[in-house]
Amino acid sequence: MSAPDTVRERVHDWDDPMATAAGAVGVDGITFLRRIAAGEIPAPPIARTLGMDVESVEEGRVVFSLVPSEFHYNPIGSVHGGVYATLLDSAAGCAVHSMLPAGARYTSLDLTVKFLRALGRDTGKVTCEGTVIHMGGRTALAEARLFDGAGRLCAYASSSCLIVRAAS
């Protein structure tokens, strides 16, 4: 436990989210995500806020990473479930996005999360892998798995996404 007079402070910045969204115009999903991963398009504010990074992008598979920190904690001293859910939702959704043609978009319809292992500041870097299970014309199904540095499964999620295609 820290002394009561210990000050913890975190300052962060982010880029205009509309600049990120503009980077998606006219390109397919995998190109857009690879440009974010390469730093050619700014990361979305949620990624900067939580400290998420894109590790890899392939067709139908995206991997994020994060180093759990105290600012991710819930009132009982471990990483908040919302941080898990955000990582899992991002990985699953971006896996779907990686398979979309130019002009198509997606939105999550649901997210079912199973928490299996606690994360904390001593966990070290975690990775979250999203994979497309089924890609239909109007909906997609994806799953995501969150692993600690030792390769242990910490959380699992399934997500269905609505696909909105550009009018022809």
VOLUM-930539 format. One line per 10 residues: their letters; for each residue y, z negated, x of N, C-alpha, C. Coordinates in nm, 3 decimals, always signed. Example, Ala and Ser with C-alpha at 12.3 -4.5 7.8 and 13.67 -1.06 7.14 Angstrom:
BEGIN
AS = -0.569,-0.780,+1.319,-0.450,-0.780,+1.230,-0.330,-0.780,+1.320  -0.225,-0.708,+1.285,-0.106,-0.714,+1.367,+0.003,-0.787,+1.290
This chain:
BEGIN
MSAPDTVRER = -0.118,+0.000,+0.085,+0.000,+0.000,+0.000,+0.124,+0.000,+0.089  +0.222,+0.074,+0.051,+0.344,+0.081,+0.131,+0.442,-0.029,+0.091  +0.533,-0.053,+0.180,+0.638,-0.153,+0.155,+0.725,-0.104,+0.039  +0.776,-0.199,-0.043,+0.857,-0.159,-0.159,+0.982,-0.080,-0.121  +1.031,-0.096,+0.001,+1.153,-0.027,+0.038,+1.127,+0.111,+0.101  +1.000,+0.153,+0.104,+0.969,+0.286,+0.156,+1.018,+0.391,+0.059  +1.095,+0.484,+0.111,+1.150,+0.591,+0.028,+1.066,+0.716,+0.050  +1.019,+0.771,-0.058,+0.948,+0.898,-0.051,+1.037,+1.001,-0.119  +1.052,+1.112,-0.051,+1.142,+1.215,-0.103,+1.081,+1.351,-0.074  +1.101,+1.441,-0.165,+1.052,+1.577,-0.147,+1.159,+1.672,-0.199
VHDWDDPMAT = +1.195,+1.767,-0.116,+1.292,+1.869,-0.154,+1.223,+2.003,-0.136  +1.237,+2.088,-0.234,+1.180,+2.221,-0.220,+1.272,+2.323,-0.285  +1.247,+2.447,-0.250,+1.325,+2.555,-0.309,+1.229,+2.657,-0.366  +1.283,+2.753,-0.437,+1.203,+2.860,-0.495,+1.290,+2.981,-0.510  +1.224,+3.093,-0.529,+1.294,+3.220,-0.549,+1.308,+3.247,-0.698  +1.394,+3.340,-0.729,+1.417,+3.381,-0.867,+1.285,+3.432,-0.926  +1.235,+3.368,-1.033,+1.108,+3.414,-1.090,+1.113,+3.555,-1.146  +1.231,+3.601,-1.181,+1.244,+3.738,-1.231,+1.226,+3.839,-1.118  +1.257,+3.800,-0.994,+1.232,+3.887,-0.879,+1.082,+3.902,-0.857  +1.009,+3.793,-0.878,+0.862,+3.800,-0.868,+0.809,+3.891,-0.977
AAGAVGVDGI = +0.850,+3.870,-1.100,+0.803,+3.951,-1.213,+0.838,+4.099,-1.193  +0.953,+4.126,-1.136,+0.994,+4.265,-1.112,+0.900,+4.333,-1.013  +0.839,+4.255,-0.925,+0.745,+4.311,-0.828,+0.619,+4.365,-0.891  +0.592,+4.329,-1.015,+0.473,+4.377,-1.085,+0.495,+4.511,-1.153  +0.619,+4.551,-1.166,+0.651,+4.675,-1.239,+0.600,+4.796,-1.160  +0.520,+4.877,-1.228,+0.476,+5.004,-1.170,+0.360,+4.995,-1.072  +0.303,+4.877,-1.052,+0.188,+4.865,-0.961,+0.071,+4.798,-1.033  -0.048,+4.827,-0.985,-0.165,+4.763,-1.044,-0.171,+4.616,-1.001  -0.256,+4.541,-1.069,-0.262,+4.397,-1.046,-0.300,+4.357,-0.905  -0.396,+4.425,-0.845,-0.440,+4.387,-0.711,-0.331,+4.412,-0.607
TFLRRIAAGE = -0.257,+4.522,-0.624,-0.146,+4.551,-0.532,-0.038,+4.444,-0.544  -0.005,+4.407,-0.667,+0.095,+4.302,-0.691,+0.054,+4.171,-0.623  -0.070,+4.128,-0.646,-0.117,+4.002,-0.588,-0.124,+4.007,-0.436  -0.165,+4.120,-0.382,-0.170,+4.133,-0.235,-0.029,+4.128,-0.176  +0.069,+4.181,-0.247,+0.207,+4.176,-0.198,+0.260,+4.032,-0.201  +0.222,+3.955,-0.301,+0.259,+3.813,-0.301,+0.193,+3.743,-0.184  +0.062,+3.767,-0.164,-0.011,+3.703,-0.055,+0.049,+3.736,+0.081  +0.101,+3.859,+0.096,+0.160,+3.904,+0.222,+0.305,+3.858,+0.238  +0.363,+3.797,+0.134,+0.502,+3.753,+0.142,+0.603,+3.862,+0.113  +0.557,+3.979,+0.066,+0.647,+4.090,+0.034,+0.717,+4.069,-0.100
IPAPPIARTL = +0.654,+3.992,-0.187,+0.710,+3.954,-0.316,+0.710,+3.802,-0.318  +0.816,+3.738,-0.364,+0.819,+3.591,-0.364,+0.709,+3.530,-0.450  +0.656,+3.420,-0.403,+0.557,+3.345,-0.481,+0.625,+3.290,-0.606  +0.551,+3.275,-0.715,+0.612,+3.218,-0.835,+0.652,+3.072,-0.812  +0.751,+3.023,-0.884,+0.799,+2.886,-0.862,+0.690,+2.779,-0.872  +0.592,+2.794,-0.960,+0.488,+2.692,-0.972,+0.410,+2.679,-0.843  +0.384,+2.791,-0.775,+0.312,+2.786,-0.648,+0.393,+2.712,-0.543  +0.522,+2.738,-0.538,+0.608,+2.670,-0.442,+0.620,+2.522,-0.475  +0.631,+2.490,-0.604,+0.646,+2.351,-0.647,+0.524,+2.267,-0.608  +0.405,+2.321,-0.631,+0.283,+2.246,-0.602,+0.235,+2.261,-0.459
GMDVESVEEG = +0.282,+2.365,-0.389,+0.235,+2.389,-0.252,+0.109,+2.473,-0.247  +0.089,+2.559,-0.346,-0.027,+2.648,-0.351,-0.003,+2.772,-0.267  -0.108,+2.818,-0.200,-0.102,+2.942,-0.124,-0.214,+3.034,-0.170  -0.190,+3.165,-0.162,-0.294,+3.264,-0.189,-0.366,+3.288,-0.057  -0.496,+3.260,-0.055,-0.577,+3.279,+0.065,-0.633,+3.421,+0.073  -0.683,+3.472,-0.040,-0.739,+3.607,-0.039,-0.736,+3.667,-0.179  -0.732,+3.800,-0.181,-0.731,+3.876,-0.306,-0.827,+3.992,-0.291  -0.924,+3.999,-0.379,-1.016,+4.112,-0.388,-1.022,+4.150,-0.535  -1.079,+4.266,-0.564,-1.092,+4.305,-0.703,-1.187,+4.207,-0.773  -1.134,+4.137,-0.874,-1.213,+4.042,-0.952,-1.231,+3.906,-0.887
RVVFSLVPSE = -1.164,+3.879,-0.776,-1.180,+3.750,-0.707,-1.050,+3.714,-0.633  -1.000,+3.594,-0.658,-0.879,+3.545,-0.591,-0.905,+3.401,-0.548  -0.857,+3.366,-0.427,-0.873,+3.231,-0.375,-0.736,+3.172,-0.344  -0.710,+3.053,-0.398,-0.590,+2.975,-0.370,-0.628,+2.855,-0.284  -0.530,+2.799,-0.214,-0.552,+2.674,-0.142,-0.435,+2.580,-0.167  -0.459,+2.452,-0.140,-0.359,+2.348,-0.159,-0.402,+2.228,-0.076  -0.305,+2.159,-0.019,-0.333,+2.033,+0.049,-0.284,+1.920,-0.042  -0.377,+1.842,-0.101,-0.335,+1.733,-0.190,-0.243,+1.633,-0.118  -0.137,+1.597,-0.186,-0.038,+1.506,-0.132,-0.002,+1.401,-0.236  +0.069,+1.298,-0.193,+0.108,+1.191,-0.287,+0.188,+1.241,-0.405
FHYNPIGSVH = +0.269,+1.345,-0.385,+0.350,+1.392,-0.497,+0.266,+1.460,-0.605  +0.137,+1.479,-0.580,+0.044,+1.531,-0.682,-0.022,+1.419,-0.762  +0.006,+1.295,-0.729,-0.069,+1.181,-0.785,-0.033,+1.149,-0.930  -0.135,+1.094,-0.998,-0.117,+1.039,-1.131,-0.092,+0.888,-1.118  -0.075,+0.814,-1.226,-0.045,+0.671,-1.216,-0.157,+0.584,-1.157  -0.280,+0.636,-1.146,-0.388,+0.554,-1.092,-0.422,+0.589,-0.947  -0.339,+0.669,-0.882,-0.352,+0.690,-0.739,-0.444,+0.800,-0.694  -0.461,+0.902,-0.775,-0.537,+1.021,-0.732,-0.465,+1.144,-0.787  -0.509,+1.261,-0.742,-0.443,+1.385,-0.785,-0.456,+1.401,-0.937  -0.345,+1.430,-0.999,-0.336,+1.446,-1.144,-0.422,+1.564,-1.190
GGVYATLLDS = -0.488,+1.547,-1.304,-0.571,+1.653,-1.360,-0.495,+1.782,-1.387  -0.366,+1.771,-1.412,-0.285,+1.890,-1.435,-0.274,+1.977,-1.311  -0.281,+1.915,-1.193,-0.279,+1.993,-1.069,-0.410,+2.071,-1.057  -0.522,+2.003,-1.084,-0.651,+2.073,-1.085,-0.643,+2.191,-1.182  -0.598,+2.163,-1.306,-0.595,+2.265,-1.410,-0.505,+2.381,-1.371  -0.394,+2.353,-1.307,-0.303,+2.460,-1.265,-0.369,+2.549,-1.160  -0.436,+2.489,-1.064,-0.508,+2.567,-0.963,-0.617,+2.651,-1.028  -0.697,+2.589,-1.114,-0.808,+2.658,-1.179,-0.758,+2.772,-1.269  -0.654,+2.746,-1.347,-0.598,+2.847,-1.436,-0.539,+2.962,-1.356  -0.471,+2.930,-1.246,-0.410,+3.033,-1.161,-0.518,+3.121,-1.098
AAGCAVHSML = -0.623,+3.060,-1.046,-0.729,+3.137,-0.981,-0.802,+3.227,-1.081  -0.837,+3.171,-1.196,-0.908,+3.250,-1.298,-0.818,+3.363,-1.349  -0.694,+3.331,-1.384,-0.602,+3.432,-1.436,-0.570,+3.541,-1.336  -0.549,+3.502,-1.211,-0.519,+3.603,-1.109,-0.640,+3.690,-1.078  -0.761,+3.634,-1.090,-0.881,+3.717,-1.073,-0.881,+3.828,-1.179  -0.846,+3.793,-1.302,-0.834,+3.893,-1.409,-0.722,+3.991,-1.375  -0.608,+3.939,-1.333,-0.493,+4.025,-1.300,-0.529,+4.126,-1.192  -0.615,+4.086,-1.100,-0.652,+4.176,-0.989,-0.726,+4.301,-1.037  -0.772,+4.302,-1.160,-0.846,+4.416,-1.213,-0.766,+4.499,-1.313  -0.640,+4.464,-1.332,-0.559,+4.534,-1.432,-0.489,+4.655,-1.373
PAGARYTSLD = -0.476,+4.762,-1.454,-0.399,+4.878,-1.409,-0.249,+4.849,-1.419  -0.170,+4.936,-1.360,-0.024,+4.922,-1.369,+0.017,+4.918,-1.516  +0.110,+4.831,-1.548,+0.163,+4.820,-1.684,+0.088,+4.722,-1.773  -0.032,+4.681,-1.734,-0.109,+4.586,-1.814,-0.077,+4.444,-1.768  -0.086,+4.352,-1.861,-0.061,+4.210,-1.833,-0.170,+4.128,-1.898  -0.173,+4.000,-1.867,-0.271,+3.911,-1.930,-0.202,+3.779,-1.963  -0.262,+3.704,-2.050,-0.222,+3.566,-2.074,-0.348,+3.486,-2.104  -0.350,+3.362,-2.060,-0.466,+3.277,-2.085,-0.473,+3.243,-2.233  -0.592,+3.258,-2.290,-0.616,+3.217,-2.429,-0.666,+3.073,-2.434  -0.748,+3.037,-2.337,-0.799,+2.900,-2.330,-0.840,+2.868,-2.187
LTVKFLRALG = -0.857,+2.741,-2.163,-0.902,+2.693,-2.032,-0.983,+2.567,-2.057  -1.108,+2.569,-2.014,-1.195,+2.452,-2.025,-1.221,+2.401,-1.884  -1.184,+2.277,-1.859,-1.193,+2.220,-1.724,-1.293,+2.105,-1.722  -1.373,+2.103,-1.617,-1.465,+1.992,-1.590,-1.426,+1.931,-1.456  -1.389,+1.803,-1.458,-1.352,+1.731,-1.336,-1.477,+1.663,-1.279  -1.506,+1.687,-1.153,-1.630,+1.636,-1.093,-1.608,+1.539,-0.978  -1.497,+1.551,-0.908,-1.474,+1.468,-0.790,-1.324,+1.445,-0.773  -1.287,+1.325,-0.737,-1.145,+1.292,-0.718,-1.091,+1.356,-0.591  -0.963,+1.392,-0.597,-0.891,+1.442,-0.480,-0.778,+1.344,-0.448  -0.747,+1.332,-0.321,-0.637,+1.248,-0.277,-0.577,+1.300,-0.149
RDTGKVTCEG = -0.478,+1.230,-0.097,-0.408,+1.277,+0.023,-0.499,+1.284,+0.144  -0.612,+1.213,+0.144,-0.705,+1.217,+0.257,-0.812,+1.325,+0.242  -0.810,+1.398,+0.132,-0.910,+1.503,+0.108,-0.897,+1.618,+0.205  -0.774,+1.651,+0.243,-0.750,+1.772,+0.323,-0.741,+1.893,+0.233  -0.731,+2.008,+0.295,-0.712,+2.133,+0.222,-0.828,+2.160,+0.127  -0.793,+2.199,+0.003,-0.891,+2.240,-0.096,-0.872,+2.389,-0.124  -0.979,+2.453,-0.170,-0.971,+2.594,-0.208,-1.020,+2.610,-0.351  -0.963,+2.706,-0.418,-0.999,+2.732,-0.558,-1.025,+2.881,-0.573  -1.149,+2.914,-0.606,-1.192,+3.053,-0.616,-1.207,+3.093,-0.762  -1.134,+3.196,-0.801,-1.145,+3.251,-0.935,-1.222,+3.382,-0.932
TVIHMGGRTA = -1.310,+3.400,-1.030,-1.395,+3.519,-1.036,-1.403,+3.570,-1.180  -1.393,+3.701,-1.196,-1.408,+3.761,-1.328,-1.556,+3.769,-1.362  -1.590,+3.723,-1.481,-1.726,+3.727,-1.530,-1.747,+3.848,-1.621  -1.646,+3.877,-1.705,-1.653,+3.990,-1.796,-1.513,+4.046,-1.816  -1.501,+4.176,-1.807,-1.373,+4.243,-1.828,-1.389,+4.340,-1.944  -1.329,+4.307,-2.057,-1.334,+4.393,-2.174,-1.204,+4.468,-2.191  -1.192,+4.538,-2.301,-1.071,+4.614,-2.328,-0.954,+4.527,-2.371  -0.983,+4.418,-2.445,-0.876,+4.331,-2.494,-0.886,+4.188,-2.443  -1.002,+4.149,-2.397,-1.019,+4.014,-2.345,-1.100,+4.018,-2.216  -1.084,+3.912,-2.139,-1.161,+3.896,-2.015,-1.207,+3.751,-2.008
LAEARLFDGA = -1.317,+3.730,-1.939,-1.369,+3.596,-1.915,-1.375,+3.575,-1.765  -1.322,+3.462,-1.720,-1.322,+3.431,-1.577,-1.360,+3.285,-1.559  -1.406,+3.253,-1.439,-1.434,+3.115,-1.405,-1.363,+3.083,-1.274  -1.344,+2.955,-1.250,-1.283,+2.911,-1.124,-1.354,+2.785,-1.078  -1.367,+2.774,-0.947,-1.432,+2.658,-0.886,-1.340,+2.603,-0.777  -1.321,+2.472,-0.780,-1.235,+2.403,-0.685,-1.322,+2.325,-0.588  -1.306,+2.352,-0.458,-1.388,+2.290,-0.354,-1.304,+2.210,-0.256  -1.358,+2.099,-0.207,-1.291,+2.026,-0.100,-1.327,+2.090,+0.034  -1.272,+2.038,+0.143,-1.294,+2.095,+0.275,-1.439,+2.091,+0.321  -1.518,+2.001,+0.264,-1.660,+1.991,+0.298,-1.745,+2.084,+0.213
GRLCAYASSS = -1.680,+2.164,+0.128,-1.753,+2.258,+0.044,-1.812,+2.198,-0.083  -1.772,+2.074,-0.114,-1.823,+2.009,-0.235,-1.741,+2.054,-0.357  -1.812,+2.082,-0.465,-1.746,+2.122,-0.590,-1.673,+2.002,-0.649  -1.544,+2.017,-0.673,-1.460,+1.909,-0.726,-1.423,+1.931,-0.872  -1.417,+2.056,-0.915,-1.384,+2.088,-1.054,-1.429,+2.231,-1.084  -1.450,+2.256,-1.211,-1.494,+2.387,-1.258,-1.416,+2.419,-1.385  -1.385,+2.546,-1.405,-1.318,+2.587,-1.528,-1.367,+2.724,-1.573  -1.364,+2.745,-1.702,-1.381,+2.879,-1.759,-1.256,+2.911,-1.839  -1.221,+3.038,-1.841,-1.099,+3.080,-1.907,-1.120,+3.215,-1.972  -1.071,+3.230,-2.094,-1.065,+3.363,-2.153,-0.918,+3.405,-2.154
CLIVRAAS = -0.899,+3.533,-2.132,-0.764,+3.589,-2.122,-0.748,+3.706,-2.218  -0.631,+3.714,-2.277,-0.594,+3.829,-2.359,-0.531,+3.934,-2.267  -0.576,+4.057,-2.279,-0.520,+4.165,-2.200,-0.427,+4.247,-2.287  -0.306,+4.266,-2.239,-0.205,+4.345,-2.311,-0.180,+4.468,-2.227  -0.216,+4.581,-2.281,-0.202,+4.707,-2.208,-0.074,+4.779,-2.250  -0.020,+4.855,-2.156,+0.101,+4.932,-2.184,+0.072,+5.035,-2.292  +0.169,+5.057,-2.379,+0.154,+5.158,-2.483,+0.153,+5.297,-2.419  +0.065,+5.382,-2.470,+0.060,+5.518,-2.412,+0.135,+5.617,-2.492
